């Protein structure tokens, strides 16, 4: 159904052109709510105008106070200059220079000037790391989250600032021996009038050298200078549109932010989205692409911009029929160690979009023939993975917004969030493949008629049957089977967004249920969920978007007693896969499901049964005012218009 469009896209799309856009974007220091981000946004606008697209620029407050859908908008920030000089037995060594390497400063650092002794912490993220150490007035060398170290070392113990040498390891792609001279992308995130801090970044190799010098008894000092400022500003949200003839939109989104250079993350997604817009604009002119829904291409700061875009106009959730998130799609797979992934939403939020995108990707890849010619295979590593969130698709997939939105991403990446994420790590072939997928996906959905909708319903059914059979051969067939039953029920129901007939959807659901019953008989018992342990209470969400993973930015966090905040840190540390488990539980909370039903649904999706952790999580969100407990009347509560901006 999409193959003719795909071949037209293939002829027009250029990975080399997209790579040139990546190179251009890495010239900008694209920190959210900064002059560099504004420059990059103006560059995107100029490109869209040159392509003949209609351009919309919405501006939202960047003041560290305004919230959209509960998400705090970042405050304006820029740095004029910053440096850190090591003083070791009279010798001076420049460790950090913001003018030469932007990532040598912890971004959003406050102004600072002075000379401070250096103290090494094993990690810095746990109270026990400070036992027996006097850090008052010192710069602490640490590996943990800067905000966590700022709270424990600076606010509680009087340290002056931070020197960060940590990074996220991604074995087997990135271990401690890979790129030891890279600087980690590290940033503070401030809100309101809370006390600011400052810090610098050194590579793991330099950090190891400093730690060894301190272990041997050297007295090291750091002389620092930071000239920076914070200020209220406005953040541009950039849309390029190809107007359709019917009501509704298909949305492509890519985050434009991240500090210089940040090539694959995410100049690659921004560039691939721009090339997709160019291709579809070219194809629409000669009539290759029939008129239909409006195509919207959206560039925003990651997560905050998506929250703001929906928060400004809650009705957009109903007007957008489907979306696609492009994040880190340009990797040279051999250099970066990455695999080209389609990320699914949780099974209970599944849609037609994942099946369509997976089929397009399989057809869009460059195939090569076997030795004698009859077979063919792809040189690109590809996979489909469960939901993990962490990017703009999380906002759209939240059932409170409910827009079908898979993500295309290359993951993992050994240069992720580091000074080594440069354009030479991008591959025009990867970019071209991402463009073919995105443009075909958007063009097909925008122009889909009755025949395409029927085909897509059948394709969802065939894909569901395939996954059901695969589930029966997995180590936990009963749970896996139940997950696929939940998935196909949600995916079929989602076709109502495209105008599918209810009778057709009900007929497909009955056929799928009958198929599942026949295949499961005698091969796998129906899923028996673990014993209840969370309770019959029904939590209901007050915030209708994902919770910020930076917990200190949540509304009400700072008002909590220190003991309460530490209690939640312990809960996250002690709960396996806490970030994923709690986000799934948050998504599954609809005001009707009990805690036990939510815990069971999370288990079906993830295989992790954490009823007590989930119950404590909802106790905590209720104390923050982010959720509550449903009364008998509230049990009938259903999703309605999301919250708008609140100061």
HELIX and SHEET records of a PDB file:
HELIX    1   1 UNK A    3  UNK A   12  1                                  10    
HELIX    2   2 UNK A   15  UNK A   25  1                                  11    
HELIX    3   3 UNK A   35  UNK A   51  1                                  17    
HELIX    4   4 UNK A  102  UNK A  104  5                                   3    
HELIX    5   5 UNK A  127  UNK A  130  5                                   4    
HELIX    6   6 UNK A  146  UNK A  149  1                                   4    
HELIX    7   7 UNK A  150  UNK A  155  3                                   6    
HELIX    8   8 UNK A  204  UNK A  215  1                                  12    
HELIX    9   9 UNK A  263  UNK A  267  3                                   5    
HELIX   10  10 UNK A  268  UNK A  285  1                                  18    
HELIX   11  11 UNK A  304  UNK A  312  1                                   9    
HELIX   12  12 UNK A  316  UNK A  319  1                                   4    
HELIX   13  13 UNK A  333  UNK A  336  1                                   4    
HELIX   14  14 UNK A  347  UNK A  349  5                                   3    
HELIX   15  15 UNK A  352  UNK A  364  1                                  13    
HELIX   16  16 UNK A  393  UNK A  397  1                                   5    
HELIX   17  17 UNK A  423  UNK A  425  5                                   3    
HELIX   18  18 UNK A  428  UNK A  447  1                                  20    
HELIX   19  19 UNK A  450  UNK A  471  1                                  22    
HELIX   20  20 UNK A  477  UNK A  494  1                                  18    
HELIX   21  21 UNK A  495  UNK A  498  5                                   4    
HELIX   22  22 UNK A  502  UNK A  520  1                                  19    
HELIX   23  23 UNK A  551  UNK A  553  5                                   3    
HELIX   24  24 UNK A  562  UNK A  574  1                                  13    
HELIX   25  25 UNK A  578  UNK A  588  1                                  11    
HELIX   26  26 UNK A  595  UNK A  606  1                                  12    
HELIX   27  27 UNK A  611  UNK A  624  1                                  14    
HELIX   28  28 UNK A  634  UNK A  636  5                                   3    
SHEET    1   A 8 UNK A  54  UNK A  62  0                                        
SHEET    2   A 8 UNK A 233  UNK A 242 -1                                        
SHEET    3   A 8 UNK A 294  UNK A 300 -1                                        
SHEET    4   A 8 UNK A 249  UNK A 255  1                                        
SHEET    5   A 8 UNK A 320  UNK A 326  1                                        
SHEET    6   A 8 UNK A 405  UNK A 411  1                                        
SHEET    7   A 8 UNK A 339  UNK A 343 -1                                        
SHEET    8   A 8 UNK A 382  UNK A 385  1                                        
SHEET    1   B 2 UNK A  67  UNK A  68  0                                        
SHEET    2   B 2 UNK A  71  UNK A  72 -1                                        
SHEET    1   C 7 UNK A  91  UNK A  97  0                                        
SHEET    2   C 7 UNK A  76  UNK A  88 -1                                        
SHEET    3   C 7 UNK A 220  UNK A 231 -1                                        
SHEET    4   C 7 UNK A 112  UNK A 120 -1                                        
SHEET    5   C 7 UNK A 139  UNK A 142  1                                        
SHEET    6   C 7 UNK A 161  UNK A 164  1                                        
SHEET    7   C 7 UNK A 199  UNK A 201  1                                        
SHEET    1   D 2 UNK A 367  UNK A 369  0                                        
SHEET    2   D 2 UNK A 376  UNK A 378 -1                                        
SHEET    1   E 2 UNK A 539  UNK A 541  0                                        
SHEET    2   E 2 UNK A 627  UNK A 629 -1                                        
END                                                                             
